[in-house]
Amino acid sequence: MNKDEMIDGIMRASGISKANINRFYDGLVELAKKKLAAEGEFTFPGLGVLRVKIRKAREGRNPKTGEKIKIPRKKVVRFGAYKDLKELLNPPKTEEPTS
């Protein structure tokens, strides 16, 4: 789903104008960026949390040449889903009665 598809879906579901949703979306993205940079975490109530994690430096290989390379440590963003979302995607399995 791209930005336009998301905005159209929200517009149809909420009845809010496309221009207002577009401004809201842009504001939400900017807020998320600022919070991640300053605090390392941004919460989407009802969905989950974006968190900044540090990926350790490591040694890798160039897939073309096989040469060893050093990969520096870097910050990455990870999403942690809340329990309700996880259960929606992975419902508990019910045991089927055996006859």
PyMOL commands that set and color helices and strands:
alter all, ss='L'
color gray80, all
select helices_A, chain A and resi 3-14+18-39+83-89
alter helices_A, ss='H'
color red, helices_A
select strands_A, chain A and resi 41-44+48-55+58-61+68-71+74-81
alter strands_A, ss='S'
color yellow, strands_A
deselect
rebuild
show_as cartoon
